[in-house]
C-alpha cells in the first residue's frame, strides 16, 4: 500500500510549473485533488490528520482519523484513482457515506472540492451511430483551454491526416507547412514566421505533438441547443471556466449539424463519452436555446437546474443572453 501511495503522491503532488505552455504540473482546478492525495499519503506515514480540518467538521480528531483510514484503503484500491475534482468528491462521498453529512460536506469544503448538490451525473451517452441531421463528425486534437471563448463556443483543431481533411488541404498550405519546418530547423525564424502566418491565415495551424509536427485545420464550434451567459454577464465567467475544465487537454468528438451566420459550425460535443451540453445545463451555466432546438432532454436538464437553484438559477430572475445581446445591438 505504501508504494502505491508514494506513486500517487508523486503523480498528484508535483508543484505547478509556470511559463511553459507544454509543461506538466498540477492545475489550479485539480489542486484540491492533489492536496487530498498528499494528506492521505501523509496519514499513512504519521497517522495524523491535516491541521485545520477541525474548523470545517464537527466530529473529533479520533473520528477524523477513522475517515482517513477508510480513504487510505479505498484510494489504494481505486483503479484508476480520482483525477478530477468531481471524481474526488464522488470518491469521498461514497467512501464516507455512513458518516454525518455535515462532516462529509466539511471535508469536501476543506479541500475545495464540489459539494454533493453541485455534482452532475451525466445520463446521455455518446451515440454509436450518427444521429439524423448530422452533416459530418470531427475527432479533434487535444484542446487548449485558451481556445474556449465562452460557455458555448470553442475553437478546435482536426489533424489533416484525418481522411475527411486530407483531400481538402490546399496544395500551397501543404507546401508552406513543409517549408516552415525546414526553415525552423535551419533557425531561419523570419521565414518560418512568415510561413506560419500564411498557414494560420488560411485556417490551419502546425502543432508539435510528441515531437511530431501535425498540420491541423481550425474549426469554431457553437454548442448546439444551449446559450450560455456572455462573458460580461453574471455567471459568464463561471460558464467559461466550467467549459475550460471540461475540455482542457481532451480530444473531443463533435457531431456537426450545420453552420451559423457567423461561420461557426453548430454541433454536439462529447468529451470522454460525456455530453457537454448536458453538463452545462445541469450545472446551471447555460439556458436551453429553445428557439433553435426543441430537444426534450435539454429542456428537462434546464428544469432540473432551475429546481435546484444552481448556477445562474440562484438568481430569482436571470437575464436571458439572447435578450442581453439584443439590448446591446439596440444600444440600450
N, C-alpha and C positions, 0 to 999 in steps of 0.2 A: 504493500500500500504506500509506503514512504516513497519509493522510487516513482510510482505513478504520480503522486502529488508533486514531487520535485519537477517532473516533466511538465505538469500543468502549470506550475508556478512560473517556470522558465518561459512557457508559451504565452501566458497571460500577463505576466508582471514585468515585461520589458518596458523601460521608460520610452515615452513617445519621442521620436526623432523629428526635429523640425528642419525646414529649409530644403528638403529634398522630396519632391512630389512622388518619387518612386520608392521611398524608404518605408520600412515596416516598423510598426510600433503599436501601442495601444491607443485607439482613437478616444476622443472625449466621450463619444456616445457609449463606448464599451468600458469606461473607467470603472464603473461600479462592478462589472463582471470580474475584471482583473483584481480589484480590491477584495472581493469576496473569495476568489481563488487563493489570494495571498493569505487572508486571515484563516482559511481552512488549513492551509499548509502550516502556518504558524501554530495553530491549535494542536496539530499532530505532534509538534516538537515540544511545545511549552505547556499544553493543556490550559492555556489562558485565553479567555475571550477578549475581544477588542476593547480598548479603553473608550469610554464614551457611549457604549451601546446602552447602558442602563438609563441614559437620558431619553431613550426612544422607546423603551419597552417597560412593561410593568412587572415582569417576573424577576426572581432573584438570579444572582450570578450562577448559583448551582443549577438552576433550570436552564440558563443560557448555555452552560457547558454541555448539558444534555442535548440541546439543539445542535451544537457544533459536532458532537459525536455522531449524530444522525446524518448531518450534512456531509461529514467526512466520509462516512461509509457509503452514502448514496453517490457522492461525487466520484469516488474511486471506481464505482460500478457503472457509472454513466458512460454509454458508448453511442455517440460521442458526448463529451461534457458540454454544458451550455456555453454558447459563444456570444449570443446577443443579449441585451437587457431583458427582452421578452422571454427568451428561453430560460435565463437565470431566475426571473420572477416565478415562472411556472414551476421550475425545479424546487425553489424554496417552498412555494405554496403546497406542492404535492408532498414533499418530504416532511413538512411540519403540519400536515392537515389536521392532526389530532390536537394541536395546541391552540391556545386562545388566539382569536382573530386579531386582537389588539397587539399581541406580541409579534405575530407574523407581519402585520402591516408596519409595525415599528421597525422590524428588521429590514424590510424592503426599503423603508424611508431612509434608514441609516446608510444604506448603500446607494441610494438614489435610483433604485430600480422601480419599474412601473408597479403601481398598486393593482390589486386584483380587479377592481372595477374598470380599469383602463385597458386591461389586456383584451386583445381581439383574437378570437378563434375563427380563422377563415373557413368558410363552408364550401366555397366554389373551388373546383379543381380545374386544372388546365385541360382543355378539350383534347381528345386523342385524334380527332379528325377536324378538318377546317369547317367551322360553322357556316351556315348560309350567309352570303353577303360579303365574305372575306375576299378581298382582291388579291392579296398576297401575304406571305409570312416573312418576318425578319428574325434572324438569330444574331444578336448584337455581340460586339466585343465588350469587355468589362467597362462599366460606366464610371466616368469621373464625376464626383459629386458637384464639381463646378458646372457640369452640363445641365443641372437641374435649374430651370428658370423660375419655377414656382410649383405649387401643389398639383398642377395638371398639365404641365408642359416640360418636356425633356428632350435633349439632343442626344442621339445615339449614333454609333458608327457600326457599319457592317463590312466585314472583310470582302475585298474584291475577289478572293478565291471562292466565295460562295457562287454556286452555279448560276443563280439569277443575276448576280452582279458582273461576273467575269466577262460575259459577252457584251456588256454595255459600257465598259470603261473606254472613254475616248483615247485614241491612239497617242495623241500628244501628251496626255496625262500619264499614261503608262511610261512613255519615254522620259518625261520630266522626273518621275519617281526614280528611275534608274540613274539618270544624270545627277540628281540630287545626292543619291547615295555615294556615287563616285566622287563628287565634289566635296562632300563631307569627309570622306576617307582621306582625301588629299589636303584637308584643312583649308579648302577654298570656301570659307564660310560666306563670303559675299555672294558667290554664285549659288551656293546651297540655299541661302535665304531667299534669293530671287526665285529660284525654282519652287521653294516651299510656298511662297506667296501665290505662284501660278497654280499650284495644286489645290491650295485652300480656297482660292477664288472660284475654282471650278466645282467646289463642294466635296472635296476629298481631303484626306489627311494621311500622313505616314506615321505609324505607331511603331515603337520598338518594344516588342513583347518577347521576353525570354531570349534576348539577343538576336531576334529575328525582326527584320523590317517588314511591316504589313501595310499595304495601301488599302485604305478603307473609305467607303462612301458615307457621307453625312446625311442623317435624317432628323428632322424636327418632328417630334411626336406630340400630338394633343390627345390626352386621355379621353376616350370616348365615354360619354354618358355622365360625366361629372364636371362640376365647375367649382374650383377652389377659390378662396378669398385671394384677391390681388395682394401683392407684397406690402402695399401701404395700408391695407385694410386690417382691422382686428383679426387675429389668427392667420394672417397671411404669412408671417414669418414662421409660425409653428407648422403650417401646412408644407412650406418649402423644406423645412428641416426634417419633417417626417418622411417626405418623399426621398430626400437625400439618404436618410438612414436605411430606407427600404432597398434602394438600388445601388448604393455605392459599392463599386468593385464587383458587381454582379453582371453576368451575361443574361440578357433579357430575351424573352420570346414576345414578339409584337405581332398581333393579328391586325392587319391594316384593312379598313373598310372604305376609305376614301381620302379625299384631300379637302381642306377648308379654304376659305377665301384668302387666308394669309400664307398659303403654300405649305401648311403643316399637314402631316399625314395623321389622320384620325384613327385611333386603334385601341384595342385592349392589350394591356401589358401584364405578363406573367413573370414573376421572379421566384425562382426555386419552386415552381408549381403553384405559387400563391397569386391570386388575382389582386393586383394592386388597387384597382378601383374599389373593391370590396373593403380593403383595409382602410383606405382614406375615408370612405363613407362611415364605417363603423366607429372610427375614432373621432368623428365629428369634425373632420378637417376639409370637408367638401360637401357641396349640395348635389343632389340628383338633378342633372340637367334635363328635366323632363320635356322641355320644348324641343329637344333634338333626339331624345332617347326614351322610349316608353317601357323599358325592361322592368318587369315587376320586382325582380330581386333587388335592383338598385333602389327602388322606392322603399322596399322593406328595410334595407340596411340603413337608409337615412332615418326612417321612423324609429328604428331601434336606438340610434344615437340620440335622437330627439328625446325619447323616453328616459334615457339615462342621463340626459343633460351633460353630455361630454363634449369637449372641444368647443366649437363656436356656439353650440346649443346651450352652453352655460349662460349665455346672454338671453334675455327674455324676448328680444326682437332683433336678431342679427340681420344686417343688411345683405341683400342678395347681390352677388358680384356682378350679375348682368345689369341690374339697375344702377349699381355704382358706376359701371363703365358708361352707361347711357348718360348719367348725370355729368360725368366728366366730358363726354363728347359735346353735350349741350352747354357746357361752360357753367354749370351750377356749382 
